[in-house]
Amino acid sequence: MHDTKERLSLFWIFALLNYLYADVIALFAIVGSLDQAPHLPPWALLGSAVLMEIPIAMIVACRLLPFRANRLANIIAGAILTLVNAFLTFVPPLVGARTPALPEYLFFATIETVCTSVIVWQAWTWSGVEAAVS
């Protein structure tokens, strides 16, 4: 049986790979319609970079942080990414955004949201007893 540190790290790797591949697919869609390519301001690019650094850092943090800090970091990071991803994916189509999310992006976003929700749940239910044993 894998310990929770390893399991959480694997969930972060899984989430990160889904984020990255969804972005690759989005780039293909943008290249296919260059006349509609978005021009993102520097603050949006920086925000994207910060959001992607969270799962990258959490892969390592899960393995290295002590129990209490690890549990808290996973709950906070997982909650932030769950909320941001769910908001950016599912709210714009509900409020009538000009460009609805692509079906393949909704597919990835659903997987990502479920994965980060599982991370939060795993960290929330992680007991100090198991951490002390491993």
C-alpha positions as CSV (number, residue, x, y, z in Angstrom):
1,M,0.0,0.0,0.0
2,H,1.3,3.4,-0.9
3,D,1.6,6.0,1.8
4,T,-0.4,9.2,1.6
5,K,2.7,11.3,0.7
6,E,3.3,9.2,-2.4
7,R,-0.3,9.1,-3.3
8,L,-0.7,12.8,-3.1
9,S,2.4,13.3,-5.2
10,L,1.1,11.0,-7.9
11,F,-2.3,12.9,-7.9
12,W,-0.4,16.1,-8.4
13,I,1.6,14.6,-11.3
14,F,-1.7,13.4,-12.9
15,A,-3.3,16.8,-12.5
16,L,-0.2,18.6,-13.9
17,L,-0.1,16.3,-17.0
18,N,-3.8,17.0,-17.6
19,Y,-3.3,20.8,-17.3
20,L,-0.4,20.6,-19.7
21,Y,-2.1,18.5,-22.3
22,A,-5.3,20.6,-22.2
23,D,-3.1,23.6,-22.8
24,V,-1.4,21.9,-25.8
25,I,-4.8,21.0,-27.3
26,A,-5.9,24.7,-26.7
27,L,-2.8,25.8,-28.6
28,F,-3.6,23.6,-31.5
29,A,-7.1,25.2,-31.6
30,I,-5.6,28.7,-31.4
31,V,-3.1,28.0,-34.2
32,G,-6.0,26.7,-36.3
33,S,-7.7,30.1,-36.0
34,L,-4.9,32.6,-35.9
35,D,-7.2,35.5,-36.7
36,Q,-9.0,34.9,-33.3
37,A,-5.8,34.2,-31.3
38,P,-6.1,35.9,-27.9
39,H,-3.5,38.4,-26.9
40,L,-3.0,37.9,-23.2
41,P,-1.7,40.7,-21.1
42,P,1.5,40.1,-19.0
43,W,-0.5,39.8,-15.8
44,A,-2.6,37.0,-17.3
45,L,0.5,35.2,-18.4
46,L,2.1,35.6,-14.9
47,G,-1.1,34.4,-13.3
48,S,-1.0,31.3,-15.5
49,A,2.6,30.7,-14.6
50,V,1.9,30.9,-10.9
51,L,-1.1,28.6,-11.2
52,M,1.0,26.0,-13.1
53,E,3.8,26.3,-10.6
54,I,1.5,25.1,-7.8
55,P,1.1,21.5,-9.0
56,I,4.8,21.4,-10.0
57,A,5.9,22.5,-6.5
58,M,3.4,20.2,-4.8
59,I,4.9,17.1,-6.5
60,V,8.1,17.8,-4.5
61,A,6.4,19.3,-1.4
62,C,4.3,16.1,-0.9
63,R,7.5,14.1,-0.6
64,L,9.5,16.5,1.6
65,L,7.2,18.4,3.9
66,P,6.5,17.1,7.4
67,F,2.9,15.8,8.1
68,R,1.2,19.0,9.4
69,A,2.7,21.3,6.7
70,N,2.1,18.7,4.0
71,R,-1.5,18.2,4.9
72,L,-2.2,22.0,5.1
73,A,-0.3,22.7,1.8
74,N,-2.3,20.0,0.0
75,I,-5.6,21.3,1.3
76,I,-4.8,24.9,0.4
77,A,-3.2,24.2,-3.0
78,G,-5.9,21.7,-4.0
79,A,-8.7,24.0,-2.9
80,I,-7.2,26.9,-4.8
81,L,-6.7,25.0,-8.0
82,T,-10.2,23.3,-7.7
83,L,-11.9,26.6,-7.3
84,V,-9.9,28.5,-10.0
85,N,-10.3,25.6,-12.5
86,A,-14.0,25.2,-11.8
87,F,-14.6,28.9,-12.0
88,L,-12.7,29.5,-15.2
89,T,-14.2,26.5,-16.9
90,F,-17.8,26.3,-15.9
91,V,-18.8,29.9,-15.0
92,P,-18.2,31.7,-18.4
93,P,-20.5,29.4,-20.4
94,L,-23.2,29.8,-17.7
95,V,-23.1,33.6,-17.9
96,G,-23.1,33.6,-21.7
97,A,-19.5,34.2,-22.5
98,R,-18.9,35.0,-26.2
99,T,-16.8,31.8,-26.7
100,P,-17.9,28.7,-24.9
101,A,-15.3,26.3,-23.7
102,L,-14.3,23.7,-26.2
103,P,-15.6,20.2,-25.5
104,E,-12.1,18.7,-25.2
105,Y,-11.2,21.5,-22.7
106,L,-14.4,20.7,-20.6
107,F,-13.3,17.1,-20.6
108,F,-9.8,17.9,-19.2
109,A,-11.2,20.5,-16.8
110,T,-13.6,18.0,-15.4
111,I,-10.8,15.5,-14.8
112,E,-8.6,18.2,-13.3
113,T,-11.4,19.4,-11.0
114,V,-12.1,15.9,-9.8
115,C,-8.4,15.2,-9.3
116,T,-7.7,18.3,-7.2
117,S,-10.9,17.6,-5.2
118,V,-9.6,14.1,-4.4
119,I,-6.3,15.7,-3.3
120,V,-8.2,17.9,-0.9
121,W,-10.2,15.0,0.4
122,Q,-7.1,12.8,0.8
123,A,-5.3,15.5,2.7
124,W,-8.3,16.3,4.8
125,T,-8.8,12.7,5.9
126,W,-5.1,12.0,6.3
127,S,-4.4,11.1,9.9
128,G,-1.3,11.8,12.0
129,V,-1.2,8.1,13.0
130,E,-0.5,7.0,9.4
131,A,2.1,9.8,9.0
132,A,3.8,8.6,12.2
133,V,3.9,5.0,11.0
134,S,5.4,5.8,7.6
